[in-house]
Amino acid sequence: MPHGKRNRVFNRYAREFGERALIDRLRVNYENGITYHTPDKSPGDYDKLETEEEIYRLLRYGWNDPYTKCPAYESEHFLLRLVSMGDVEALLPCYSQPTDSVITNSFNCTYGYGAQTIEEMRDFIRRWLEAYRERGFVRWSVVDKSTNIAVGTIELFNRGKAADYFNNCGILRLDLSGEYERTSIIEEILSLLLTNAFMLFDCAMIAAKMAPTAKERIAAMGKLGFHPIDEQITKGDGTHYDGFWILERQNLNG
């Protein structure tokens, strides 16, 4: 099927994820109201879009593309919303006085950790928002509803097609100020996001790097269905991936 934008996109998706995955995505999207063909033979939703990239995003994410409109989530105590420049002062303590978990999350990051001044924190948030606009990752602020102040952030993105263990894997980073590093709090915050994360980022599993000293976090992740990878994963370039816990889509608790 080499002709037409829609067919080229469908072929691309099948090459990346397999024919079965393409069929599953078309079915899920159809069940959510996205039309492939219409009874009167007018253009379906895929054919109405102008570019192949728009068609690809609709196929992969449905109407729920987090990079088009970042979703917000709310529990009894916390609100998750896209990070903003208004969070600069509130977030500085989380990164200037990092917990072991925040330090661990800095693994393989080129920016965003170790801020010691308002100016550095402002620059990090600016770059997070640039990455969001470029569809690199989503960074939510974690807002304590009792004070309406951001007390940390969550980053999530799909790593995409890879030749290693983390193929089609969502990478999760939860950064919290020290006083919020509690099992019940971590479980409440992550439960808000994990219910929707697999659909939002179209991933088969989610991975998070864990500090061995973060006992409260380890307990929370275990309750949510995460489990540690049994062996160290090494990339072809010699980079070691150890200390990761993963959650498969079918094992999501709750």
Sequence and secondary structure as in RCSB ss.txt:
>XXXX:A:sequence
MPHGKRNRVFNRYAREFGERALIDRLRVNYENGITYHTPDKSPGDYDKLETEEEIYRLLRYGWNDPYTKCPAYES
EHFLLRLVSMGDVEALLPCYSQPTDSVITNSFNCTYGYGAQTIEEMRDFIRRWLEAYRERGFVRWSVVDKSTNIA
VGTIELFNRGKAADYFNNCGILRLDLSGEYERTSIIEEILSLLLTNAFMLFDCAMIAAKMAPTAKERIAAMGKLG
FHPIDEQITKGDGTHYDGFWILERQNLNG
>XXXX:A:secstr
  SSHHHHHHHHHHHHH HHHHHHHHHHHHHTT  SS TT    HHHH SSHHHHHHHHHHTT  TTTS   EE 
SSEEEEE  GGGHHHHHHHHHS  HHHHHHTTT SSSS   SHHHHHHHHHHHHHHHHTTS EEEEEEETTTTEE
EEEEEEEE  S SSTTTTEEEEEEEE GGG  HHHHHHHHHHHHHHHHHHHT SEEEEE  TT HHHHHHHHHTT
 EE SS EE TTS EE SEEEEEGGG   
